Every structure is written in structure tokens, then in C-alpha cells.
Amino acid sequence: MQAPLHIDPQQAFAEMAAFQRKLAAGMQNLRGLGEQEYANTPREAVYREDKLTVWHMKGNAKPTAKVPTLIVYALVNTVWMTDLQDDRSLVRNLLEQGEDVYLIDWGYPDGADRWLTLDDYLNGYLDRAVDAVGRRHGLDAINLLGICQGGTFSLCYTAMHPEKVKNLVTMVTPVDFQTPDNMLSQWVQRMNVDLFVDTLGNVPAELMNWVYLMLKPLRLNQQKYVGLVDILDNPAELKNFLRMERWIFDSPDQAGEAFRQFIKDFYQQNKLIKGDLQIGNQPVDLGMISQPVLNIYANQDHLVPPDASRPLGRHLGTKDYTELAFKGGHIGIYVSSRAQREVAPAIHQWLQQRT
């Protein structure tokens, strides 16, 4: 039999009073903070095409790396997760290591982009971005660092254009899209993606955001906002929270046709790992990738489970394949304190040994 619950009225009243004081102070903090900025690392636009911009990121010292690295992010969110704030920045950490870093900013698709295909993105925009960076350095091949869906894109691009890639780094990148623990994959297996895209055209960012949030509904829709009360009287922590919230909800719409192809070919038919994928008229064979590959995955990743990334090494043509497991989640691999100490130095050391 469960023991009766005893509540001290005086203690409960004191806790409620303390909560009210913290909430009142927090509301004052919120009103005074305004919108939080990210992407503060100095940068220069070196190539533009339609919505796309290629940024050259600038550190405090001249890069020592002989080969530049182009970061290829996913289409779903903005690339600024890699440069969220001064003390949480993969970009800044790479620059401090001596790497020469470029970013692809895909921009925000609108109605004019409804019919963009994966061929347009990979053999069009990405290919011309790679060429633009290569020309600036007088090189035929550069390094690629692909993140999440951008890592999948980088694998496909390298398989189709191996002569243009020197080294390839993939981070939290799905390769096998049908592992049993991939909840997102389970959701879309029976999705009528043709009806979905034909009805909506471009896929609204708000819809995509809520899909991702519902993968962990209690944690991402309730617990974090309950926990917000604990930091309302801490301006620094509050700024960090608001900056992350801005990034989460500042997402682009998805070009309808590219979304259709990605869901069908990757999630529903798993063509990349089966060797059946074509982008445009070109076959995508991971066995054509003979470059050195560093594959980084996160052990607690709920969007790209480790089992979705780990099979990569079995399908590549290279003998120089390295795996790095990170203790953290899909976002923590960029913004946690552990990531600041471990991830960029590991990438730099791996690249330095191969250039």
C-alpha cells in the first residue's frame, strides 16, 4: 500500500513564491533581449546563383590548410547551425585549426523553385559551387564536408564527380534509410508522396518542423519549455535558448520535386545503399568513391540513427575509410561543449594527414 503524500504548506507556499519571482524576473529579461543573432563569423560571398550563396568564412589568422573545405548542409534547415554563436561554432573551430572553410547557403525556395530536381541541386548548383571554390585556389579537387542530408548529397556528388573531390567528410549522414530504429523512415514508407507534393507544391517549412518535433513530442514540445523557467533569470542561458529556437523555426520550404525524389528514392526505395540510384541520367555507385572518407555519427542521434550511417564503409571503393562515433545527439554534435573540444580537431587532424 502506497504511503500517504505529506505536503508542508509553508514549504509549498515558499516554492510558489520563488517560482513567481523567477517568472517575473524572466519576463523582464525576455522583453529586453530582442532577436538573437547567429552566424557572427566574418564571411564574404564568393559565388551566387539564384537563391544559393557560397560564403568564404574568415578566421583571425590566415589558413594553413593546402586544400579548402566546402561545407554542404541539408536543404531542410539553414547552414548556420554550424556557426550558431561564438562559443558554439564548428566553423570557427575549424578556422582556428587552420582550415580554409566555405559554406553553401541554399537560401529559401519559393514558387519559382517548385520543379527543381535533385539533378538540379547536385549536378547543377553543387557542381558549380565546387568549381567556384576550386577556381579561387587553382585546384581541380577540393574537400567536401557533408552534413545530414548534405552528407548524402556529398556522397552522391563524389560518386558522380570523383575527380573534383580530394577528401570527403560526412557527419550524421544517412546511408541506409530503412534501419528498424529510424522512426522518420517508418512514418514515410506508406506516404503517398505524389499526392502530397501535387497538392502542396513546395513543402512548407512549418510542416517539416512539426514532423521533426513529433519524433520526440514530450522532450521537444513540453520538457524544454518547462525547463525554460529554470533559466529565465540567467540572460546568457536565455540568449542561447532563444538563438536555438530561432534556428529551429527559421527553416526554408522544400522544393516540391526534389522532395518527391528524395522521399521516393532514398527513404521508400533505399536506392543509395542498394546501388540502384540515378541522379539525372547518371548512376550513383558508392563503389566509385576511392577518396579518403571520414564518417562521423552521433550515438544518441534520433534523426539519423548510428545504424543508418555505419554501413557506409562496406559500400565504398576506398581503402582509406575512418569512422568516428560522437557521444551526443544530432544537434549536440555541433553545439555541445564536448563537440567544441572534439569534433573540429578530429576533422582537422584527419584532413591534415591526407593533404
C-alpha positions in Angstrom: 0.0 0.0 0.0 1.4 3.4 -1.0 2.3 5.7 1.8 0.2 8.9 2.1 1.6 12.1 0.5 2.5 14.7 3.0 2.8 18.3 1.9 4.3 21.1 4.0 2.0 24.1 3.3 4.7 26.6 4.3 7.3 24.9 2.0 4.8 24.8 -0.9 4.0 28.4 -0.4 7.6 29.4 -0.4 8.3 27.4 -3.6 5.4 29.0 -5.3 6.5 32.5 -4.3 10.1 31.7 -5.5 8.6 30.5 -8.8 6.6 33.6 -9.3 9.6 35.8 -8.6 11.7 33.9 -11.1 8.9 34.1 -13.7 8.5 37.9 -13.2 12.3 38.5 -13.5 12.4 36.2 -16.5 9.7 38.2 -18.3 11.7 41.3 -17.8 14.7 39.6 -19.3 12.7 38.4 -22.3 11.4 41.8 -23.1 14.8 43.3 -23.1 16.7 40.7 -25.1 15.2 41.1 -28.6 16.0 38.8 -31.5 19.2 36.8 -31.1 21.7 36.8 -33.9 23.8 33.9 -35.1 26.3 33.4 -37.9 28.7 36.0 -36.5 31.9 34.7 -38.0 33.1 37.2 -40.7 32.4 36.0 -44.2 32.5 37.0 -47.8 30.1 35.9 -50.6 32.3 34.5 -53.4 29.6 32.9 -55.6 25.9 33.5 -56.1 23.3 31.7 -58.3 19.5 32.1 -57.9 18.9 31.5 -54.2 22.3 29.9 -53.5 25.3 31.7 -51.9 28.7 30.3 -51.3 30.3 32.0 -48.3 34.1 32.1 -47.6 34.5 32.1 -43.8 37.2 34.3 -42.3 39.2 33.4 -39.2 41.6 35.5 -37.2 44.6 34.1 -38.9 45.5 33.0 -42.5 44.5 29.4 -43.1 47.4 26.8 -43.1 45.4 24.1 -45.0 46.5 23.5 -48.5 43.1 22.4 -49.7 39.9 24.3 -48.9 36.8 22.6 -47.4 33.3 23.3 -48.6 30.5 22.5 -46.1 27.4 21.1 -47.8 24.4 21.3 -45.4 20.9 19.8 -45.7 18.1 21.6 -47.5 15.8 21.3 -44.5 17.4 23.8 -42.2 19.8 26.7 -42.6 23.6 26.1 -42.5 24.0 28.4 -39.5 23.8 25.5 -37.1 27.5 25.2 -37.9 28.1 28.8 -36.7 25.4 29.3 -34.1 27.4 31.5 -31.7 31.0 32.4 -30.8 31.5 29.5 -28.3 29.4 27.0 -30.2 30.7 27.0 -33.8 32.0 24.2 -35.9 33.1 26.7 -38.5 35.0 28.9 -36.0 36.7 25.8 -34.5 37.8 24.6 -37.9 39.2 28.1 -38.8 41.1 28.1 -35.5 42.6 24.7 -36.5 43.9 26.3 -39.8 41.3 25.0 -42.2 40.0 27.2 -45.1 36.3 26.9 -44.8 33.5 27.7 -47.3 29.7 27.2 -46.8 26.8 26.6 -49.2 23.8 28.6 -48.2 20.9 27.1 -50.2 18.6 30.0 -49.5 14.8 29.9 -49.3 13.0 28.3 -52.2 9.8 29.9 -53.5 7.3 29.1 -56.2 9.9 29.6 -58.9 11.8 26.6 -57.5 8.8 24.2 -57.4 10.3 22.0 -60.2 13.9 21.9 -59.1 15.1 18.3 -59.1 18.0 16.5 -57.3 19.8 16.7 -60.6 19.5 20.5 -60.5 20.8 20.6 -56.9 23.7 18.2 -57.3 24.9 18.3 -60.9 23.8 22.0 -61.1 24.2 24.1 -58.0 26.6 21.9 -56.0 28.8 21.2 -59.0 29.1 24.9 -59.9 29.8 25.8 -56.3 32.6 23.2 -56.1 34.0 24.7 -59.4 33.9 28.2 -58.0 35.8 27.3 -54.9 38.3 25.3 -56.9 39.0 28.2 -59.3 39.7 30.5 -56.4 42.5 28.2 -55.3 43.7 27.0 -58.7 42.7 23.4 -57.7 40.9 20.7 -59.6 39.7 19.0 -56.4 38.6 20.3 -53.0 37.5 18.8 -49.7 33.8 18.3 -49.0 32.2 18.2 -45.6 28.6 17.0 -45.9 26.1 17.3 -43.0 23.0 15.1 -42.6 21.1 15.2 -46.0 24.0 17.3 -47.2 26.3 14.4 -46.4 24.1 12.1 -48.6 24.3 14.7 -51.3 28.1 14.8 -50.9 28.3 11.1 -51.3 26.2 11.1 -54.4 28.2 14.1 -55.9 31.6 12.4 -55.1 30.4 9.2 -56.8 29.4 11.1 -59.9 32.3 13.6 -59.9 35.2 11.8 -58.2 37.8 13.9 -60.0 36.6 17.1 -58.2 36.8 15.8 -54.6 40.1 15.4 -52.7 38.8 14.2 -49.3 35.2 13.6 -48.1 33.9 14.1 -44.5 30.3 13.1 -43.7 28.6 14.0 -40.5 25.4 12.4 -39.1 24.7 11.2 -42.7 22.1 8.6 -43.6 23.2 5.9 -46.0 20.8 3.0 -45.1 17.4 4.7 -44.9 15.4 1.7 -43.7 17.0 0.7 -40.4 14.4 -0.6 -37.8 15.2 2.3 -35.4 14.6 5.0 -38.0 11.2 6.4 -36.9 11.2 9.0 -39.6 11.6 6.3 -42.2 8.9 4.2 -40.7 6.5 7.2 -41.0 7.1 7.8 -44.7 7.1 4.2 -46.0 3.4 4.3 -47.0 3.2 8.0 -47.6 1.6 8.9 -51.0 4.3 11.4 -51.8 2.9 12.1 -55.3 -0.4 13.3 -53.8 1.4 15.2 -51.1 3.6 17.2 -53.5 1.0 17.6 -56.2 -1.3 19.1 -53.6 1.2 21.3 -51.7 3.7 22.2 -54.4 6.7 23.3 -52.2 6.6 21.6 -48.8 6.0 24.2 -46.1 8.8 24.6 -43.5 6.3 24.8 -40.7 5.0 21.3 -41.6 8.5 19.8 -41.7 9.4 21.4 -38.4 6.4 19.9 -36.6 7.2 16.5 -38.1 10.7 16.6 -36.6 9.4 17.8 -33.3 6.8 15.0 -33.1 9.6 12.4 -33.3 10.2 13.3 -29.6 7.0 15.1 -28.6 7.4 15.2 -24.9 11.0 16.2 -24.9 10.8 18.8 -27.8 7.3 20.2 -27.2 7.0 20.2 -23.4 10.0 19.4 -21.4 12.2 22.1 -22.9 9.7 24.8 -22.3 9.1 23.7 -18.8 12.9 23.8 -18.3 12.9 27.3 -19.7 11.6 28.6 -16.4 14.8 27.5 -14.7 16.9 29.8 -16.9 14.6 32.8 -17.2 16.7 34.7 -14.7 20.0 33.9 -16.5 20.4 36.2 -19.5 23.3 34.3 -21.0 21.5 30.9 -20.9 18.3 32.6 -22.1 20.1 34.0 -25.2 21.4 30.6 -26.0 17.9 29.1 -25.8 16.3 31.8 -28.0 19.1 31.6 -30.5 18.5 27.8 -30.9 14.7 28.4 -31.1 15.3 30.9 -33.9 17.4 28.4 -35.9 14.8 25.6 -35.4 11.9 27.7 -36.7 13.9 29.7 -39.3 13.7 26.9 -41.9 13.3 27.0 -45.7 10.4 25.5 -47.6 11.3 22.4 -49.6 11.3 22.5 -53.4 8.5 20.1 -54.2 10.0 18.0 -57.0 13.4 17.5 -55.1 11.4 16.5 -52.0 9.4 13.9 -54.0 12.5 12.4 -55.4 14.3 12.3 -52.1 11.5 10.6 -50.3 10.9 8.0 -53.0 14.5 7.2 -54.0 16.1 7.3 -50.6 13.5 6.6 -47.9 10.9 4.5 -49.7 13.2 2.5 -52.1 16.6 2.8 -50.3 18.3 3.0 -53.7 21.6 4.5 -52.5 22.7 1.5 -50.5 21.1 -0.9 -53.0 23.1 0.6 -55.9 20.0 1.4 -57.9 20.1 5.2 -57.6 20.3 7.6 -60.6 20.6 11.4 -60.4 19.6 12.8 -63.7 20.9 10.3 -66.2 23.9 9.4 -64.1 24.2 6.2 -61.9 25.3 6.8 -58.3 27.6 4.0 -57.3 29.2 4.4 -53.9 31.9 1.9 -55.0 33.2 4.7 -57.3 34.3 6.7 -54.2 38.0 6.0 -53.9 38.9 9.1 -52.0 39.6 9.0 -48.2 36.4 9.2 -46.3 35.8 10.2 -42.6 32.3 9.3 -41.4 31.2 10.9 -38.1 28.0 9.8 -36.4 26.3 10.5 -33.1 25.5 7.7 -30.8 22.3 9.3 -29.4 21.0 10.6 -32.8 17.2 10.2 -33.1 17.1 11.6 -36.7 19.9 9.6 -38.2 20.5 6.6 -36.0 24.0 5.2 -35.9 22.9 2.1 -37.8 21.9 4.4 -40.7 25.4 5.7 -41.0 27.7 2.8 -40.1 27.1 0.7 -43.2 28.8 3.3 -45.4 32.3 1.7 -45.2 31.0 -1.6 -46.7 29.9 0.1 -49.9 32.8 2.5 -50.7 35.6 1.8 -53.1 38.2 3.4 -50.9 40.6 1.6 -48.6 41.0 4.7 -46.6 37.8 4.8 -44.5 37.6 6.1 -40.9 34.6 6.1 -38.5 34.3 8.4 -35.6 31.5 7.9 -33.0 30.5 11.0 -31.1 28.8 10.8 -27.7 25.8 13.0 -28.3 22.8 13.7 -30.5 22.0 15.1 -33.9 22.3 18.7 -32.8 24.7 18.2 -29.9 27.4 17.2 -32.3 27.7 20.9 -33.3 26.7 22.9 -30.2 27.7 20.9 -27.1 30.8 21.7 -25.1 32.1 18.2 -25.8 31.7 18.9 -29.6 33.7 22.1 -29.3 36.6 20.2 -27.8 36.5 17.0 -30.0 34.9 17.3 -33.4 36.8 20.1 -35.3 40.2 18.9 -34.0 39.4 15.4 -35.2 38.4 16.6 -38.6 41.5 18.8 -38.9 43.9 16.1 -37.9 42.3 13.6 -40.3 42.5 16.1 -43.2 46.0 17.2 -42.3 47.2 13.6 -42.6 45.8 13.4 -46.1 46.9 16.7 -47.6 
